[in-house]
Amino acid sequence: MTTAPTAHGPLDDTPAPLSLTAEQRRSFDEDGFFLLEDALSPTEVAELLHIVDERYAGYRSARDLGDQAFQMRNIVALDPLFLRLVDHPRILPLIVDLMGFNVQLRTSHADVRPPQPPADAAAELGAPGSFFPWHSDAPQWGWPRVAGLIPFMEMKVGYYLTDLSTPNSGEICVVRGSHLSTQPTDAEGQRPIDAADIVSVNVRPGTALIWRTQLLHALRPNLSTQARRCLYYGYHPRWIRPSDFHQQRPDVLARCSPVQRQLLGELGTGQSNYDGDDPDVQPVSRYWRPQDDDIPLKAWAQDLRQSQQQLQEQTPPSTS
Ligand SMILES: O=C(O)CCC(=O)C(=O)O
């Protein structure tokens, strides 16, 4: 069986996971995704929906959007509530387990998909020319490939804020295991996809999808009566450049914790010592060679692991 490269870090020295279960590990490696129900509480969902709706209403009237689907990018800079999700306590340990601590945000977006006309259901799911064709996320001209496959370059967390439990409510569909395929297309641009591998993410509000963005994905039309609203946060290693921003605004950074600043692409002392101590002769980027204060997520993960170990040591063994 083909196996998927998983972590960005020393492979022979992988520490115990902070939160990832063996089944989540298996799913992420073999299927390319897993679901986490109740990742967000009903209160969080309600608060986030409020912000999405407020922002969307503003853009809808200012830009005369009508009922077309709309995406807001770099939402971490739009509202402190969106920023808070970048290091959500239920999700951050999973990100560190899956990608390591040398990571940052690549993108954050909110997607609003109002109800669509029934005609949008006529085309085959993800067909070329349909409203949302099959694709995997990639920069212009694609990722470099290794033996035809896309290496593990980034992951996304999708947060679903509206009820998607009914088919054709605008749910995302992923092709299970497609990160382990060369993803060929035929002369018409069709992708030979086995219907048995298509997983429709029909979930309740508050569910998170944790997935490799190499996975082929498409959307089913939203034939429900309410707009589908969801959020996506993409993470990648710090030595790649983000897609939504060069640098976040000072007022956004001012409200960040050190870990959030790392995730928004900032450096610690590397800010004033970006090229190292010998910049004329041996410049070295602190993104390429971070020091610990550039990546507070490293200490955060160590502290969490330590407190988990202490708790385990203090817990009396079960007598049953
Ligand atoms: O779920 C959606 O609306 C779009 C998801 C998507 O294509 C992406 O995040 O790359």
The ligand as an SDF file (V2000), in Angstrom:
LIG
                    3D

 10  9  0  0  0  0  0  0  0  0999 V2000
  -16.4060   24.3170    1.0740 O   0  0  0  0  0  0  0  0  0  0  0  0
  -16.2530   25.2460    0.2790 C   0  0  0  0  0  0  0  0  0  0  0  0
  -17.1090   26.1280    0.1140 O   0  0  0  0  0  0  0  0  0  0  0  0
  -14.9980   25.3720   -0.5430 C   0  0  0  0  0  0  0  0  0  0  0  0
  -13.8600   24.5970   -0.0260 C   0  0  0  0  0  0  0  0  0  0  0  0
  -12.6630   24.7120   -0.8900 C   0  0  0  0  0  0  0  0  0  0  0  0
  -12.7000   24.5200   -2.0760 O   0  0  0  0  0  0  0  0  0  0  0  0
  -11.3830   25.0140   -0.2700 C   0  0  0  0  0  0  0  0  0  0  0  0
  -11.3410   25.3890    0.9030 O   0  0  0  0  0  0  0  0  0  0  0  0
  -10.3730   24.8780   -0.9620 O   0  0  0  0  0  0  0  0  0  0  0  0
  1  2  2  0
  2  3  1  0
  2  4  1  0
  4  5  1  0
  5  6  1  0
  6  7  2  0
  6  8  1  0
  8  9  2  0
  8 10  1  0
M  END
$$$$
